[in-house]
């Protein structure tokens, strides 16, 4: 016999209740219950099972969870009858608890229903977990609502309806104490699961969208695998993008969030930045301060996870198991990894996400566009290949533009043909490219600002982009024509005449070879035009928008998210980039470089600025600063390496500085100021890593070049000499360090004054050298001089 769960097993094996646990030697005295639900209501089914188990006497209740999928073609009434009356290998149930929600009713609409007989209805308890009306034939059956009362009262309603008033009274005290444990009270029996809808205090999961549909089987498979193994890697079939890996993980986090004390979402596409995400968790937990270096904070967070349970960490868009494995937390919590790549079996249980079923595609299309018939939706789904991302874009376009389904199919076919005619080596579905081309073609004439915003976002990272970033600079319109003219449209120019004016051509995207971002000229981040265009992109399904920032950076900072954040799916971004020719891509890249440079948060050693740097860093990496022609972006890139160094992520700082230095050495030459800045930063990271030989080689070259171009007394020359002295001291050549430090001290005292902070610093370094060489007397004299000088410098005037 398989499928039923005994009351005693619920207490001893929870949270394994979703499994169909084999039970042998079942007594006929036990009462059997089946909880029928759709996949997205699994949290409620688990909660109902736990509460019934809590209320029953030990070994008196057996419970089975049964998920109903409307797209299998089995009517709900048939599924309930099968569960109630059972089969030869599995006995029936005494009663059925039927979980009603909007998700169930949405599927119920598509099912070929039939009216059950009265004996069946009398043994069904419909429970509503959302404020929905019960459809026929269930509307006349009595059942409790579970969404509108505190946990104790909700549990009492359930037990009375299913087990009876007597059982509810007998179990009331135990149930009260059990549920109180969920709010911090003493535990008598297992407190899990919590009442669904609870959100843990430690939570940073992005908001859900309305693209998710169906996936009941995948949700339950994900839940079951997590409970069994703790780690699951959600992979796209054949490495396909756009199938909904991230959305499945997002839906799971929102549906099952009440099960956890902590849910933390980590964008894992760049391993170099994963440490920042764990460090942010440590700060959020109150384990470290925001000024703590990344390495220490990340270690503290992962140690906390190893020592605790009931947490969920989602690593989204991971590139490979090899890169992510060192970061995967241990312990008794759950980890979800989403990835376009396979090969995760060594570190996590693989779970493949397939395309939508045709029925699910139709459901998604009709959910957002009620005017579509089932036949029209089916034709669209077939052309779009049931790819969730393509289906979402299509329905967004239809709803926003009012285009008829037949006309859309015609236009989509033309754009797909254009993609194929261009013979590009694309690695994404042609139907998806056609859907995006259809949307961008419409935007080019209806909302060029929205099209320009989408293009900019396509060259930034697939992370939240603060709207404030988008308005930091105007595009440099250096393409053909008089595109720098600021002349307004002359009075009297209206209609078609006005559209031919150069400025209006620039705004609308009309005319030959126009700059792809001309419409953004003069558009600030808080403008109504920009906000309206972003809203349109959201309705079209091209971007996701969160209006409330969850990053917590200072007001007034351009990255504070006060006007919301937008993000673009990486596959949509790739196609938008591919739509532009090489010259137009370069024009957009140049503007993105200017935006990232303008967003430079400032002093990389100031912990108050690190949250802003954390937001900017993914976009800086996406801008590929090693290849930029923008001097401002080059400066910001070196500052970013200093941020990583200041936060303790020395290897990442070394890698970035080394990449910048090598590239700029070839492109700009060894004497260019940006090459020298990168070299100084690289030497500092090497020194921090203990690679003093390599640091000394760089510092010696820097000193020679600075002295040749700036002179021996310049502050940059003296700083390079100080670094070289530190290298020599670390390598044991204390004599060379002493000679350099003596010279530096003399020059700084002469140029800046005896009490200048840089002179004080040189004196302390020289005292260090003298002490190491055995000249303790002079070392002590120097330190005494420093103490007197510092005291005099800080003594109040008068």
C-alpha positions, 0 to 999 in steps of 0.5 A: 500500500502506498500513498498514505502518511500516518499521524505519527510519521508526520511528527517524526518525519516532518517536513517529509510530508509531501513524499508518498511514504509507504505504510504497512499494516494499516489498521481499519480503525484509522481514518484516511484523508486525501488533500487535493490541490493544484501544484501552486497550492502545495504550501496550503496542502502541507499546512492542512496536513500538518494541522490535521495530524496535530489534532488527531490521536497518534496513529489515528489518521493517514493523509495523502496529498494529491495534485490535480493538473487541469491540462491532463484532460482529467476533470476535477470531479473524476480526480476527486472520485478516483481519490475517494474510492481508490483502486486495487493497490490503494484504498480510498479515503474517508473524506476529501479536502479540496483546496480552492484558490484562484489558481485552481479556478483558472484551471477549472475553467478549462476542464470538461467538468461533470456533476458529481453524485450526492454521496461524493459531495457529502464526503468533500470538504471544500476549503478556500485559501483565497477569497474566491467563489466556489463554482458549481457543483461545489457552491452548496457544500459547506467548508471553511475559509482559511485566509482571513483569520489568525493561525490558531483560529484558522486551524480550529476552523479546519479541524472542526470542518474535517474532524468534527467539533469534538476533535477540535475541542480535544485538540484546541490547547495543543493546537494553540501551543503548536501555532504559538511556536510559530510566533516565538512561543514554546513548542509542544509538537512540530511547528512546521509548516507555517501558515502560508502567506508568511514572509520571513524577516530576512528576505530580498526576493524580487517581486513576482510577475504575471507571466508564470502559469502552470508548472504544477508538476515542476513546482512539486518536483522542485519541492520534493527534491529540495526536501530530499536532497537540499540542493536542486539545479534548475536547468533549461532543456538543452541549455535553452534560454527563456524557458522559465528557470528563474521564474520557477525559482521565483514562484517557489520562493514566493509560494513556499517562503513561509516555510523558511526563516530566511530567503536570500536571492543571489544573482550568480552570473558573475562569480566575482560578485557572489561574495558581495551578496553573501556579505550583504546577507551577513549585514542584514542578519546583523552579524557584521557592520556594513564596513566589514570586508567582503571576505570576512562578511561572506564567511560569517554569512556562510558559517551562519547558514551551516549552523542553522536550518530552515533557510533558502538560498537561490543562486540565479543564472549560475554559469558553471558548477565549478565556479559556483561550488566554492560558494554553495552553502552547507547546512540543513537549509535549501539551495536552488541553482538556476543555470543555462548549462548542465553538469550540476549532478556532482553538486545538486539534483538536476531538474529540467524545465521544459517548454510550456504545454500547449494548454499552459501556453493557451492559458497564459495568452488568454489570462492576459488577453481575454479577447483571444479565443482558444483557437487563436491562442492555440495558433499563436502558441504553436508559432511561438513554440510554447517558449514562455518568454516568447509567449509573454512578449506576444501577449504583452504586445497584443494587450498593449497595442490592440492588434488582432491575433491574425495581424500579429501572426502575419507581422511576426512571420515577416520579422522571423523571415527577416531574421533568417534572411540576414543569415546571422549566426543566432543561438536563440529561437527565431520566433522569439527574435521575431516577437522582439522585432515586432515590438521594437518596430512598433516602438520605433514609431509609437514610443522611441523613448521606450525603444531607446531605454530598452537598447540602453538596458540591453548593454547593461547587466541583467540585474536591477538598473536604477532608473536614476542611472538612465537619466545621468547623461545625454547621448552624444549624437555624432551621427549623420545630420545636424543632430546636435541642433537644439532648435525647437520646432519652428512655430507653425510646423505641425503634423507631417511638416513637424515630423520632417524637422531635424529635431523631431526626426531625432525624437521619433527615429525617422530619417536616415541613419539616425542615432539609435538613442536620439530620443533620450536627449534631454530626458531626465530620470524623473521625467514623466516621459521616461516613466511613461515609456518604462511603463510601456516596456513593462506592459509589452513584457520587454522589461520587469519593473520594481517601483520600490527600491530594496537596496537602501542606499542614500537619498540623493545618490543616483543609484538610490532607486527612488524612481524604481529599478528595471531589469531585462532578461538576458536573452531579450538583451542579446536579441536587442543588441543583435538587432543593431548593426556594428556602428549602432552598437558602438553608439549605444555602448559609448552612451552606456560608458558615459552613464556608468562613468557618471554614476561613479559613487566616489571614494572607494575606501568609504564604507558609506559608499559601498552599497552604491558600488555594489549596485554599480559593479555588475553594470561596470563589468558589463560595460567592459571598461578595458575596451572603452574609449571613455576616460571617465569610465576608465577612472571609474573602473580603477576605482572599482578595483580599489573598492574590491580591494578595500572590501577585502576581495583582493583576488577579484581586485587583482583580476580586474586591475590586471585586465585593465593594465594589460589592455591599456598597456597595448591600447594607450601605451605605458605612459598613459595616466590610466595605464599608470593608475591601473599599474599602481592598483595592480601593484597594491593588490599584488603586495596585499597578496604577498607577491612582492617580487611582482609588485616590486617590478611594477613599482620600479617601472612606475617610479622611473616613469613618474620621475621622467615625466613629473619630476622627483618631487611630485607626489605621484613620484614620491608615492611610487617610491614609498611603494617600492620601499615597502616592497624592498622591506617585505623582501628583506632588503631593508637597506634599500628600504631605508635609503628610499625612505630617508630620501622620501622623508627629506623631499616631503619635508622640503616640499610639503612641510615637516608636519605634513601627514605624508612626511609623518608617514615617511618618518614612521616608515623610516623608524621601522627600517632603522629598528629592523637594522638595529638602530633602535636609538634613532628609531626611538628618536624619530617616533618621539619626534612624530609624537611631538609633531602630531601633538603640536599639529592637533593643539588648539590655536591660541 
